[in-house]
Amino acid sequence: MVASWPRHVLAPGVATLLAVFLGMAIHSGLGAQEPNSPVFAIIDVQRVMRESTAVKSLSRDIEERKGRYQGELRKKEESLRKADRELLRQRSILSAEAYAQKRGELERKVATHQRAARKRKRGLDQLFAHGMSKVQNELTKIAKEIAEERGLDLILSKATVVIVKPEFEITKEAVNRLNARLPEVPLAQELN
């Protein structure tokens, strides 16, 4: 059995509900333009850098150069140690002035070698930083493109987000585009 409400009870109830909904609509500004909620996405920049073929090739190139330079530096250091041992051996047969002069020359060579080693290290650090800057610039362009294509207002770094639904992540798409567009970072041939 279906309960039927008398018309005099139903009509005021419907009217009241309509009034409440109409009031809510007016109050919430449905008649006026409300700003839309921001549309956002999340990107894991650290993961993009880890999975980037350009960053991997850059790191590999820098490590190879570092290995070559360290080999050259070890040879030079061994040569300087050998010269130091020879000078110590000759100390008893050289005059004090001759010994001091040769010691000064050797110390200047050591200082020159140390400056050259620091310069090469700085050069490698600058090459790496320059290469990473290229990767980061390209990633920024890609993020802007994705934002325009999807109508995004905001892209947040995953490092600042605690929980995120997978559908808000654009990391994999960014990695794929970055790897396609920038598979490696060309570096200067040699350091001075």
Protein Blocks (a to p, Z undefined) as FASTA:
>chain_A
ZZdddfklmmmmmmmmmmmmmmmmmmnommpccddddddddddfklmmmmpmklmmmmmm
mmmmmmmmmmmmmmmmmmmmmmmmmmmmmmmmpcfklmmmmmmmmmmmmmmmmmmmmmmm
mmmmmmmmmmmmmmmmmmmmmmmmmmmmnopabdcdfklpfbdcfklpcklmmmmmmmmm
mmbccddfbdZZ
